[in-house]
Amino acid sequence: MSESDLPVPSVPNARDAVRALRPSQIREVANAGFGVPDVLPFWFGESDRVSPAFIRDAASAALAAGATFYTHNLGIAPLRAALADYVSELHGPTSCDNVAVTSAGVNALMLAAQLVVGGGDRVVAVTPLWPNLVEIPKILGAHVETVALGYGEHGWQLDLEQLLAALTPDTKMLLVNSPNNPTGWVMSRDEQRAVLAHCRRHGIWIVADEVYERLYYGDAGIDADGAGSRTAPSFLDLAARDERVICVNSFSKAWLMTGWRLGWIVAPAALMDDLGKLVEYNTSCAPAFVQQAGIAAVQLGERFTQELVRDLKASRDHLVRALSAVPGVDLKTPPGAMYLFFSMPGASRSLELCKALVREVGLGVAPGSAFGPQGEGFVRWCYACDTARLDAGVERLQRFLAQHGAH
Ligand SMILES: Cc1ncc(COP(=O)(O)O)c(C=O)c1O
C-alpha cells in the first residue's frame, strides 16, 4: 500500500473542553459593525486615552538602556519590591515574597486557576461576570457553578446566604470580581468577612479579581470607611498572606496600560516556587522594559490614578444623568469599575439589540448576555471617555428608540 492509499484521518479538532468555550459576544457585535462608518465604541473595557507620558518615557528609557532580555519568572526584584510597598500601603504588610509579576490580569487569572484547579474540580463564580473568569477554569476541565447577583431598588446586590450555600465543602475555588465587570457591584467588607470565614472553614481557595480596586467611588455606603477610601474593600485587608487567598491585579485599569500586558498576583509565599514554574511554561516572564515602566507606574502614579478616578466619576455621573432621562432606561449608579449595566427596551434579547444599535445608528455597546445568562436583559456601556462622546452616544440611543417607536 502506498502512502497515498492510507485513509484520510478525521478532521482535526481541539479538545472538547476548548471547543465548548463560549466565543465572545462582544466580538460578535463588533463584527456586525464592520463597514459601518463612524461607530462610537463603548463596548470594550478601556479608556480612549493613551497611557501617561511618565510611564511611556520610563519604557523608552528602559529600552534605550537595553532592557531586552528574559527576567526572573516572578518578575524583576525592584518591581516586586515596589509592588510589595504599594500593596502594603493600601492593604497592610505584604512582602515581595508574596508578589509575582504577570503578563496582565488575564494571565494572572489563568495562572491562579492552574495553581489550584484541575479536571473535575468544582468552582463557584459570582455572576454576571467578565467571561474570561468563567471560561478559564473550564479550559482546565473544572466545572463552574454560578451564583447570580440580584438587581433591585438598590442596584446589584449579593444574596450572601445563597453564595455560602453554593460554597459546599467539596468546592475547590471561589471566583469573585469586585468591583465587578460588568455591573459595577462592590462586595462589602462584611460580605468579604463572612465569605472568608466560610472558605477558611472548608479549605476553599478564594481567587479575588481586584483589577478595578482603584476605580471605586466610595459614595454608595458600601462600608464605613468607604467615602474617600482609595480602594474598594479588598480580601487583602482581611486575609493573612499565608492562607488560601490569591488576589489578581493589573496595570491596565489604574494606569491606563491595557496594551502593555502587565499585572501581578498576591499569594502565599509557599506557592511562589510552583507559580514560577507555571509562569515559565506560560510566558516565561513579562517583558523586561514593560516591567521597568511598571515601577514608574506604582512609584510615581498615585496622583495620576487619583485624577483618573475623579474624571471617571464625573463621566459616570454625566452618563447616569443623561441615560436616566431616556424613557425606558432603568439604571442605578454603580459604586465601582467603569461601566453602566442597564436595562432598556429590547434588551431582553440583548445580542440582537446591540447588533441593531451598531448597524443602524453606529452605537457600540456590549450585550448583557456576553456576561452569562444572568446578564440577559441588560447592556453594558463603558464610560471611560470624555462627556462630549458620551452625549453623542446618548443622542444615537434616543434616535434608535425613536425609530423603533419606543417613545
Ligand atoms: C474583571 C476583569 N478582570 C481582569 C481583566 C484583565 O485585564 P488585563 O488582562 O488587561 O489586565 C479585565 C479586563 O477587562 C476585567 O474586566
The ligand as an ORCA input file, in Angstrom:
! r2SCAN-3c Opt
* xyz 0 1
  C     -12.856     41.692     35.635
  C     -11.621     41.747     34.827
  N     -10.563     41.041     35.226
  C      -9.418     41.057     34.545
  C      -9.285     41.805     33.400
  C      -7.982     41.696     32.714
  O      -7.420     42.809     32.229
  P      -5.920     42.762     31.738
  O      -5.649     41.387     31.219
  O      -5.815     43.812     30.693
  O      -5.106     43.056     32.944
  C     -10.364     42.552     32.927
  C     -10.286     43.321     31.681
  O     -11.200     43.956     31.229
  C     -11.562     42.530     33.672
  O     -12.634     43.215     33.283
*
